[in-house]
Amino acid sequence: GWLDGAASQGENRYTTVFGKSCSANGTASSGTAGIILYKDVTGLEVGRSYRFSMLGCTYNGAAPLPQLSLMTNAGAVTPVTTFSAMAWRKIEGTFVATGSSMQLRVMSWLASGANGNDFAMTDLLVEDL
């Protein structure tokens, strides 16, 4: 499954937001930019294209709004997206496997906590193209 990255600071929690089971992070402490969730995926075909997607949201609309993206250990899959709506929004992109094993990452780009930067993530998916 997906594991908590260092930037989650132990604050990821399993809950329900807007009717979907998800992982939510309220950045109640200091908030750190970096890896929020990650998964080491094996069995990839080198040179093959894959789609990586997820649903994300701000669950309370408090400023500053969360800025998230999807990456692999080889680089960016999506641009940094600001989640401004209190509703699920899909982000997705493609990557080419550079190895049979790669790390997939959900990144936070906002080093802010206590107020705002509150987000939830669900339906993380990797598909062959």
N, C-alpha and C positions, 0 to 999 in steps of 0.2 A: 504494500500500500504506500500511500504518500506519507512522508516523514516531515516533521517540523524542522525548518531551517533555523539558523542562528538568529536571523533578524526577527523571528516570531517571538523571541524572548520568553518562550513558554506560555504565551498568551493565546495560542490557537485553541479553540474549544469547539466541540461537536455540538451543533444546535440546529434549530429550524428557523429560517428567515424567509419571509414572503412565500411560505408554503413548501419550501424545499429543505431537505436535510443538507447541511453544509458545514464547512469549517469557517468560523468567524474569529476575527481578531480585533479587539477594541483598543489596542496599543495604550493600555492604561498606564504603563510605566513611561519610559523615555522615548519609545519608538525608534526603530533603527531601519535604515534602508538596507536592502540586501535580500537574501533568499528567505522566503516565507514558508514555502513547501517545496519538497523535491522528491524525485523518484528515480532510482537507477533502473533503466529499462534494458533488458537483454533480448537477444534474438532478432535484432534489426538486420536488415539486408543493406550492406554498404552500397552507397550510390542510389538507393531507393528514396523516393520522396514520401513524407508522412505529413499529416495534418495534426496539429496540436491545438486544442481549444479548451475553453472553460467559460462558465458563467460567473460574473462578479457583480458586486454592487457595494454602495455605501448603505449600511443598514439603518442609519439615523440622519443622514444629511448634514452632520456637523462638520464645520470647516476646521482645518483644511481637509479638502476632499482627497480620498485615497488615489494614488497613482500606481498602477500595477502593469506588469507585462509578463509575457511568457518567453522563456529562453531555454536553450540547451547549453551543455558545456562547450559547444562550438560557437555560440553566439545568439543574437536576438532572433526570435521567431515572430514577435509582434512589436509594434511601436508601443511606447509608454502611453497608457490610456488613463485619463482622469475619469473616475466613476462619480458622476454628479447626480444620478437619479436613484431614488429609493425603489429600484426595480432591477430585476436581473438583466444584465447586458452581456452578450456573447463577444468574446474576443477570440480570434483564431489566426493562425498563420501556418506556413509550411516550412519544413526543413528537410535537408538531405542528410541521410545517415552517413556519418564519417567513420563510424565504427560499429561493430555488432552490439556494443553496449554504449549507451549514452545516458547522461543525467538530464532529466527534464526539470525545469524550475519555474516556480511562480515568484516573481520579484516585486518587492515594494521599493519605490523610488523616493519616498518621503520619509525623512528622518524626523518625525514629529509624533508626539504622543500626548497623553493626558487629555487634550481636547482634540476632537476630530480624528481624521485618518482611521476611521472605523470601517472595516470591510468584511465581506463574506465571499467565499469561493465554493463552487460546486460544479458537478458534471465535467470534471477534468477528463479529457478524452484524447487518445492518440489513435489515428486511423491510417491505414495504408492508402496511398493514392494510386 
